[in-house]
């Protein structure tokens, strides 16, 4: 999902982790290539909200 978010215009992702292994895992996102079909499938499964919503601060 991080790769999906980073491929979208005007969207910012701020992955957070306290564990080194998770930070290294996040860095692997740049090795992921999503094609147009991948983006369409994800957009269909997880549509953008139609209004502003508050996000959970995990």
Secondary structure, DSSP 8 states (H G I E B T S, - for coil): -HHHHHTSTT-------SSHHHHHHHHGGGG----HHHHHHHHHHS---SS-------
